[in-house]
């Protein structure tokens, strides 16, 4: 679905949904406590990269960077699987395309299987799962986007928060992604290390090329803001599966404006093979603070 427009603003509708959000949260806590019984302790260290917002903060590039740095396998749920992504989900397909070992499905089952590989002892990176109590984490890292912050500060469905802000205290560190958009003021706990990541969108086209952009991600406007010479744009629901009709309309809209079609890497992965040669994606380059890698290395050593 598309990210609800009220997630970033305290609108009348958001306030009306606040009572529903607390019912949703209390039910979620009951499920959390029940699932926590018999939590699995992995032989290999589990590094969880998660968030407390419902998508759109840019967590996948962080997962990729950590997994590449540690040469570690990634376990993830594989949201919105389809034949176009090899039935593993767009994010999983994107990570695997970069050469990472990705295991999709039930995270606990995959971690158990990885633990049976007795010749391997390195860490395992878990994409998302901060709210999953079935697996004991050795290191938990939360990701935020400084253009989104806590959104409107409300819990689902009144706002984007999966759980209250105090949940950040369960994390070992926080990574804040700095963006080119307007920054939101949001306060983080003082006793938790905070690191920063810089992102840069690299277009495959020259600056003078007219572009028509489309994206089916949590917050498409973040992507649109990074592009130059944009003459048109179209947003779709997160993890959207594009139809032939959708693509024909996009080609028609771009041709009408004398523009080239451009999208995100995650969207490009979901496109049919037949059109990938005609649509390019903008590469998202990300650089994490050097201090984070030092902290992570020391943290892993302390866990032994």
Secondary structure by P-SEA (a helix, b strand, c coil): cccccccccccaaaaaaaaaaaaaaaaaaaaaaaaacbbbbbccbbbbbbcccccccaaaaaaaaaaaaacbbbbccccccccccccccaaaaaaaaaccccccccaaaaaaaaaaccccbbbbbbccccccccccccbbbbbbbcccccccccccccccccccccccccccbbbbbbcccbbbbbbccccbbbbbbbbbbbbcccccbbbbbbbbcccaaaaaaacccccccccccccccccaaaaaaaaaaaaaacbbbbbcaaaaaaccccccccbbbbbbbbbccaaaaaaaaaaaaaac
